[in-house]
């Protein structure tokens, strides 16, 4: 499968090159001759890949994967996307067998000490803390009662935070001149009038983007507000392309 994956990437690059050539074509004979060579070659490689998938990859997958794993593939395929045809609905197929994968066993059993079960995975508490502190932006969470509950502790915070703010009302963490703006944003979030508010300011060499997001549960009930602060100056300086293979 890894070899086929690599070949598939080559074919995708080939198709992309053909599409770019077609888009740039303006009748020159030289480009016409090139396309006459490129298009058939790409089509041949696509047909070869389809043959390998149907005669090698799929039979191998049928032998290797359990019924439970096929069931999970059916459930999660829409998150990945479909190649040619998107089904109008996915038949709720359920495996007859009752075996469970290791992930399913972990999801249904008791959690080992220090582990937390999340909707899309299982992490250690320390991993969650380090993960949040590694994100390239600062996070601050204010609960539904307007009380500061959490802030990330990245190594290069834009706005200084101390643990003294935990448990404090958020309006007491802003200068008086901006308190009314904060209150209006929170009121709008609670009333469902909006879900996001953005601001951006220059701070020396930094260009700081400040974004507020309403955090809601699955029933759209307001849980609090997440502040995300990031220096976007390095991002604005990015030009061209840099792919994984360029490193």
Beta strands, then each sheet from edge to edge (+ up, - down):
strand 1: 115-118
strand 2: 121-124
strand 3: 138-143
strand 4: 148-151
strand 5: 196-203
strand 6: 206-216
strand 7: 222-231
sheet 1: 1+ 2-
sheet 2: 4+ 3- 7+ 6- 5+
end
